[in-house]
């Protein structure tokens, strides 16, 4: 980035205007550029008499912007530096608070999602066990009925051997005719 401001956007130009004085005070160009819009807003909040024109950079007039801010606010160079440092740290602190809150919410969402997944897993296991128990009960009932029918059939053959023999012979004849015709 050049100090002449060629190719810089408005915020970067305005930041570059303050760079000369601010770098001596410890704030780098990139730090100032990244926070200039926030600083402008905070300056206007703190000092209602400042206008957009007061905070606008005219290329090559960085010292003029610095002086204009000192004159409009009625403060010294050191006080302006302290004010900008304070506003910058407040903005940075607010950003850090937002980041921390976002991280906290993200952790809470992850924990809640983990709880939901765990709850769904428990429910799925419970439903699976219930289905298995119902399947086992249905199988047991079907087996009991089949055994009952088998036992009833054996009892019928014991008590009615002649009818059973005739029924078996007719069934065998029908099956034989069906198979023979093919």
Buried (B, 14 or more C-beta within 10 A) or exposed (E): BEEEBEEBEEBBBBBBBBBEBBEEBEBEBEBBBBBBBBBBEBBBEEBEEBEEEBBBBBEEBBEEBBBBBBEBBEBEEEEBBEBBBEBBEBBBEEEEEEEEEEEEEEEEEEEEEEEEEEEEEEEEEEEEEEEEEEEEEEEEEEEEEEEEEEEEEEEEBEEEEEEBEEEEEEEEEEEEEEEEEE
